[in-house]
Amino acid sequence: MPGLLEREASADAGWLRSLLDRSWSGGGVEDLFDPLEPIRLRTLDAAADRRSVLSRLLQAAAGFLKLAAPRVPPPGESPWFDKRLAEPTWEDPLYLMMAALASVRSGVVDALTLTRTDLALRLADRELDRLSKFLPEPAMPRQPYCRLLQHMAAYVTACGGLSPADLLAAAKVEAAELGIAYPGGPGALADALRGALPGSVNGAAAVLPDIVGEALLLRVFGGLDLASGSAALCRAARGREDKVAAAVTRAVQDFCPAGHKDPLDWLEAMVQTGIAGDLGLLSAVEGAMPEQTLELREKAVEIDLLLVARFSELYSKQPRESLEAELARFRNNLSIRLSALGRREEALRQAEEAVRIRRRLAEARPDAFLPDLATSLNNLANMLSDLGWREEALRQAEEAVRIYSQLAEARPDAFLPGLAMSLNTLANRLSVLGRREEALRQAEEAVRIYGQLAEARPDAFLPDLAASLNSLANGLSALGRREEALRQAEEAVRIYGQLAGARPDAFLPDLAMSLNNLANRLSALGRREEALRQAEEAVRIYGQLAEARPDAFLPDLATSLNNLAAMLIALGRREEALRQAEEAVRIRRQLAEARPDAFLPGLARSFGTMSVCLRGLERQGDAASALREAIRILKPYFAEIPQAHAGLMGWLVKAYVEALEAGGLEPDLELVAPVIEVLRSLQKPPPSDAASPTEPLA
């Protein structure tokens, strides 16, 4: 019987590989798959396809439940229904299937009003009702036995399924913990679970798809049962740390943004259990932490700090290679997570230490540790760039590409993803140094590799493809290839929109960044109203993010405000534009006080944008003052790397002279004369796109 799973699946790795491993869950399972590899379902982009699939799913669900199938309104009959069906949520066949199941009793129109989490909760409620059918007859009073059966179903789901022996052992422990003696004893309880949730080789399976299983956990282990549920999950994690940690982390990402905060309490209980002495559980929770998350950013840093301290202590007492390798891994992860919170100096220190450790390990055993060194070098390049140390960042990125190129040549299946990642980083590092043709070549190659990888495994590589498409769009735009740049930017927004619709906790920041990029690409082609809509949405998202986490998202908000000001200028709305530009200047001035190398060039750009607003309002003197300040700020960076800043500096000087002439004012020759001399000495002027102060800072 075909099944629909909300998971990336490969027979060579991950959960499917473990299913086929010839242990209790793998014996004979491979023979049940035809074909072995799961069939990847395409997204349903056309409304007609969604309507057709929904109709068929409704017929199938109604037939199974022996009910009449609800009627799907034909096109045009219900504008509201047509609009709902066109929303991005329903491009995923999984959610159409969930809507069909929920619609059989409530009606299809009602189901489409539900969010994905509401749909999951409704289906979880039905699953819990179904479990009561497996209670023994007679079993009075039924309520405590039903509670125990539901408790065990949640326990099994958190574990990802249980073997017969583990199921019986868990039934004994959990019945005792709840103080409920099931009729017939633990064996009868295990039998009931096998009947309700039949697994392979006489075990019990988890409730799927994942999001419905997570909803079932919420219903059983949340609310009034939160304390006992947290304790049960900690017991379930003994010997199954990775699976339970992954289930809880998924629940945080899926349900906390919708207002269901109980999974955070489960996670905290697991962390406290780890701190109390279960280092394996703490490591498993750390490993389950996604790199891209809003809800878990602070918690991820807390856990990595604990593990760095603990493994440093262990290594000082027992200097073994395995402990040092784990310590380097935790430091590398900690640097990424500190950076996501805007704690950039701390992030850099951890990244440097991870590189130091992994370089020493790789010198001793290159076959084992060169890949880890390349990963840390790529990370270090990003940390250095965030603090404005661009040349040093380039050197680290180049070394990462060199190592990954060697590794991918020998083992492409294993190391092509790492090579694509490092090429994308290198493209960005070259771009900010003004080496645009080289940057474009690296970006094109990264997109080519990620395109191949995403075609085979979209769940794993679509986010990386979208990121590399943004880099490519910027590279093409910098060289004046605007139509090509727009196509790449539109595809990046499409992908991130789809990802953020399903997992806002992970991908809303990326969507906002892509909307900024798309706004600039549209503006460059004169499509100003469209550009404004994208820029306004980016500011809206970043405003919400920065309110919750200012250290992490204020820089992005400033960039978005600067872009929005540019879009408003293009439409002649100068007073509104000035307000946005002044706010961008205020934020960037505040950021530059703490980290001048990272944020002063951006502050100069915002002053340039503000000057355009002021000139449009006939405030030539104020515009000249803003431009003078921008030139003063950018001058030392321009002197150090002229080609990287020539476009913006050239525009600032030209605009400064024009504002002075319009206002009948005299120039500050001491300030601008050396700058003009360097600009004239540059052999190749930058392309016109790079000269605009309203282009986003890389």
Summary of the structure (lengths in Angstrom):
residues: 698
radius of gyration: 28.5
end to end distance: 50.0
largest distance: 98.1
contacts: 2479
relative contact order: 0.05
helix: 78%
strand: 1%
